[in-house]
Amino acid sequence: MSTLIIIALIAGGLILFAIEVFLIPGISVAGLSAACCILFAIYYAFANVGFMAGWITVGASAAGVAMVTAWFMRSKTVDRLALKKTLNFKPEPLKGLDLKPGDTGISVTRLTLIGNADFNGKIIEVQSADGFIDEKSQIEIVRIDNGTVYVKRLQA
């Protein structure tokens, strides 16, 4: 009967551990319950069955946790949780563009304060200095401050 209790506790602990890993990542009730089940199974084996059974329970529990972890790593769950996008951040986005106040270009997007504009074939992020500017409007650089290009609508 003691062996059945130990097996049930380890099985329950491994099921709760799998739930913790696959369904509710982080430290939650399932993870804490899994740890309690496995630790109680080890305690129960040492206290009621014997020294050898306790160490067998420790080995079986460790092997079970290792198998669940290996199963998790080999499954597609890790791929679904992984970040696949790359960031194309440029610390100095205006470096090498040779922009200066007075240069003219065309707004690529509608400038609702911030948008994209084309200057000499290069598309950069700009900020409107005088309100909303429709796309494909002629614009002029007013000033460049801390890597931000401020533009206004070019008066024709």
Rosetta blueprint (number, residue, H / E / L):
1 M L
2 S H
3 T H
4 L H
5 I H
6 I H
7 I H
8 A H
9 L H
10 I H
11 A H
12 G H
13 G H
14 L H
15 I H
16 L H
17 F H
18 A H
19 I H
20 E H
21 V H
22 F H
23 L L
24 I L
25 P L
26 G L
27 I L
28 S L
29 V H
30 A H
31 G H
32 L H
33 S H
34 A H
35 A H
36 C H
37 C H
38 I H
39 L H
40 F H
41 A H
42 I H
43 Y H
44 Y H
45 A H
46 F H
47 A H
48 N H
49 V H
50 G L
51 F H
52 M H
53 A H
54 G H
55 W H
56 I H
57 T H
58 V H
59 G H
60 A H
61 S H
62 A H
63 A H
64 G H
65 V H
66 A H
67 M H
68 V H
69 T H
70 A H
71 W H
72 F H
73 M H
74 R H
75 S L
76 K L
77 T H
78 V H
79 D H
80 R H
81 L H
82 A L
83 L L
84 K L
85 K L
86 T L
87 L L
88 N L
89 F L
90 K L
91 P L
92 E L
93 P L
94 L L
95 K L
96 G L
97 L L
98 D L
99 L L
100 K L
101 P L
102 G L
103 D L
104 T E
105 G E
106 I E
107 S E
108 V L
109 T L
110 R L
111 L E
112 T L
113 L L
114 I E
115 G E
116 N E
117 A E
118 D E
119 F E
120 N L
121 G L
122 K E
123 I E
124 I E
125 E E
126 V E
127 Q E
128 S E
129 A L
130 D L
131 G L
132 F L
133 I E
134 D L
135 E L
136 K L
137 S L
138 Q E
139 I E
140 E E
141 I E
142 V E
143 R E
144 I E
145 D E
146 N L
147 G L
148 T E
149 V E
150 Y E
151 V E
152 K E
153 R E
154 L L
155 Q L
156 A L
